[in-house]
């Protein structure tokens, strides 16, 4: 673990954006779903040919950073694995950076707006399956959504099927069934996506992963997005189409029931270790 300012100028992270990252939610109990984040980073490291510390050492470094950091909980912790510099025999490095949580109570109450992006997500790219630091496409897409007055953008893939948000996975409910684009759509295998799918099945909610058209989304009953920091975030509008967002805790809303189940699951199962 090294400070950001000491990253080597010939590291491939600096030169080419060659690396991986994970963003963990840190609470007063520790990092949330740290095990899932390590698994995804480890898979990406294998694909890129990078050496990642084993899970025990990775968690120890996180624990050390948390203990040394004077920060109000909760906050976001980004862990970056740089690409190193094979030609000069400098290994990959782990970098830690903290920031505040960007989501508000009003957004969870009223929902966010999605902007359908004008260019597609390439579902054939090898980058779809890893959380790469080569993130410029996502950033530009998010900025485009913001220019349209929306909090998040929504990608279709090159075949015209729903894929994902710029920084989140997409879910929608229709007639009691939970739908989400399959990984073949080009969406990232999100940590919260995995948790929500497993949780829904444990709640006997019908779940379908597949390739869906925009019309499927626009005819749905409820829409929500997920990522490691937002958890479950309701959507109230996709371009000009509006969707109902039930009050927090509503028992007649599939999304709100999943949200409650998710929060309860976090309390009992979300922490690999406690600080």
Secondary structure as GFF3:
##gff-version 3
##sequence-region A 1 275
A	DSSP	three_ten_helix	4	6	.	.	.	ID=ss1
A	DSSP	alpha_helix	12	16	.	.	.	ID=ss2
A	DSSP	beta_strand	19	27	.	.	.	ID=ss3
A	DSSP	beta_strand	30	31	.	.	.	ID=ss4
A	DSSP	alpha_helix	34	48	.	.	.	ID=ss5
A	DSSP	alpha_helix	55	68	.	.	.	ID=ss6
A	DSSP	beta_strand	75	82	.	.	.	ID=ss7
A	DSSP	three_ten_helix	86	88	.	.	.	ID=ss8
A	DSSP	beta_strand	94	99	.	.	.	ID=ss9
A	DSSP	alpha_helix	105	110	.	.	.	ID=ss10
A	DSSP	beta_strand	112	116	.	.	.	ID=ss11
A	DSSP	three_ten_helix	126	129	.	.	.	ID=ss12
A	DSSP	alpha_helix	136	147	.	.	.	ID=ss13
A	DSSP	beta_strand	152	156	.	.	.	ID=ss14
A	DSSP	beta_strand	162	165	.	.	.	ID=ss15
A	DSSP	beta_strand	169	174	.	.	.	ID=ss16
A	DSSP	beta_strand	177	181	.	.	.	ID=ss17
A	DSSP	three_ten_helix	183	185	.	.	.	ID=ss18
A	DSSP	alpha_helix	191	202	.	.	.	ID=ss19
A	DSSP	beta_strand	206	210	.	.	.	ID=ss20
A	DSSP	alpha_helix	214	218	.	.	.	ID=ss21
A	DSSP	beta_strand	222	227	.	.	.	ID=ss22
A	DSSP	beta_strand	231	238	.	.	.	ID=ss23
A	DSSP	beta_strand	241	242	.	.	.	ID=ss24
A	DSSP	alpha_helix	254	269	.	.	.	ID=ss25
###
